[in-house]
Amino acid sequence: MPYGPPPGDGNPYAGGSPYGPPAPPPPPGQPGYGYPSAPPPEQPYGAQPPGYGYGYPPPGPADGRTCRLCGGYPAVNATVRGHQGLVLAYRMLRMHGPFCRTCGTATVRDMSARTMAQGWWSPASLILAPITLLMNLAANGRIKRLPPPVPGTHGPQLDPGVPLGRRPHLVGLLVPLSLVVTVLLAATGALGPKNDHDTAYPGPAPTGFTFSSKPLPMPTFTAPTFPAPSFSLPPMPSITVPPVTTPSDSSDGAPDSAKVGDCLRNENGTSETTDNHPKVSVLPCTDSKAQYKVVYKYFATSDEKVCEKQPKADSWYTSKHPNLPALDYVLCLKQLT
């Protein structure tokens, strides 16, 4: 049967390869298709051994700890702390590991720098902030003992930045330092007034002491008296200021001294409703020549409408000073019958 299956189990290559005898397998220890390769040579610590690639990740850490921030290893368990003073309260901050060398160094520097700048502004912070910095120093020692993360095992890492000694936050340490120096100076008396008894004078050393139970008399002294200097001041010059005259005031200036309850008279004797140049004089209210009585006096104004606030007033007298408005005034008047 030319079109039937070949003899055997139907595999055309069951009886051998139609292209010739099969190739012999490679000898042991040499790489080949389908055969394991020889073990790689010993690699230094931290370097990625060859053979991992094309989708095959490197082996994980022996202790199973990876950085919580980037996923790299080796990593160590550590807790980084921070402190903030809030005048009457405070806040404690902490971040737990594990951390790799790079991310742990960045975390310690950042939280310690913030503590140096923000950790002194409450009474309790003066004690808690130094303790926090010392605990971060211990955590930083554990992180510094780690080697760098294995290449290819981590993602994006934190930037450690410059060391703490080169950051401006270091100025915050001057706050507790100045407080300690002030307390020490106050305790030693360097800030207080210096008495004469504190001064030591050279002299012979005493050879013996005699103590007595009687109280010592208090020393008495008399303060010297000094004659008081006498001097006389030169006479002050006298200045006479001429009176200010306005067209609406009288020549003797009598209306300027008028007050509530005084009586006035217009010497012009006009019967007009408005007199732009009155000649007003102050008279006793018992005088039969009195025509008006002062009900109220407004200062620093020349607006006669202010007299509308006084129900008893039916007339007014306005004094206006063009150069000194503060001297203006209005007399609200009541006409006498």
Secondary structure, 3 states (H helix, E strand, C coil): CCCCCCCCCCCCCCCCCCCCCCCCCCCCCCCECCECCCCCCCCCCCCCCCCCCCCCCCCCCCCCCCCCCCCCCCCECCEEEEEEEECCEEEEEEEECCECHHHHHHHHHHHHHHHHHHCCCCCCHHHHHHHHHHHHHHHHHHHHCCCCCCCCCCCCCCCCCCCHHHCHHHHHHHHHHHHHHHHHHHHHCCCCCCCHHHCCCCCCCCCCCCCCCCCCCCCCCCCCCCCCCCCCCCCCCCCCCCCCCCCCCCCCCHHHHCCCCCEEEECCCCCCCCCCCCCEEEECCCCCCCCEEEEEEEECCCCHHHHHHCCCCCEEEEECCCCCHHHCEEEEEEECC
